[in-house]
Amino acid sequence: MPERFRNLPVTGGMLVPSTPALPPVPLKHTDVQIAVVGPIYVATLRQRFHNSHTTSLEATYIFRCRRMRR
């Protein structure tokens, strides 16, 4: 992960514009669907973001997962 993203407070997912001066694009909605059949599962994550800027953006999607302790 690029250094400039490491200290951002990510909760669930974030779009960070390629232009460093622009703030992250806010997450508006998350929908998770999980199907389990025996030992197999399929998870689908859909997220909606709102671009309040006046132009289209190129951005990096960040989704942090916590590491499981063993």
C-alpha positions in Angstrom: 0.0 0.0 0.0 1.4 3.5 -0.9 2.7 5.4 2.1 0.2 8.2 1.9 -2.6 5.8 2.5 -1.2 4.1 5.6 -2.5 6.5 8.2 -6.0 7.1 6.8 -8.8 5.9 9.0 -10.4 3.3 6.8 -13.7 1.8 8.0 -15.2 -0.6 5.5 -13.7 0.8 2.3 -12.4 4.0 0.9 -11.7 5.6 -2.5 -8.7 7.9 -2.4 -8.2 10.2 -5.4 -4.9 10.0 -7.3 -4.6 13.7 -6.9 -3.1 14.1 -3.3 -4.8 17.4 -2.7 -8.3 15.9 -3.0 -10.0 14.3 0.1 -11.2 10.7 0.0 -14.5 10.0 -1.7 -17.1 9.3 1.1 -18.7 5.9 1.3 -22.6 6.2 1.2 -23.8 2.6 1.4 -22.6 -1.0 1.9 -24.5 -4.2 1.1 -23.1 -7.6 1.9 -24.6 -10.9 0.8 -23.3 -14.2 2.0 -24.3 -17.6 0.7 -23.2 -20.8 2.6 -23.5 -24.3 1.3 -21.7 -26.8 3.5 -18.1 -25.8 3.9 -18.2 -23.3 1.0 -19.3 -19.7 1.1 -19.5 -16.9 -1.4 -19.5 -13.3 -0.2 -20.5 -10.3 -2.4 -19.7 -6.8 -1.2 -21.3 -3.8 -3.0 -20.4 -0.3 -2.0 -21.7 3.0 -3.2 -19.5 6.1 -3.0 -20.4 9.8 -3.7 -18.1 11.9 -5.8 -18.9 15.5 -4.9 -16.2 16.9 -7.2 -17.1 18.5 -10.5 -15.1 16.1 -12.6 -14.5 12.3 -12.9 -11.8 11.0 -10.6 -9.1 8.3 -10.8 -8.9 6.8 -7.4 -7.4 3.9 -5.4 -9.8 1.6 -3.6 -8.7 0.6 -0.1 -10.3 -2.1 2.0 -8.4 -3.1 5.1 -8.9 -6.4 6.7 -7.8 -7.1 10.2 -5.2 -9.8 10.6 -6.4 -12.9 12.5 -4.4 -13.9 15.5 -3.5 -17.5 15.9 
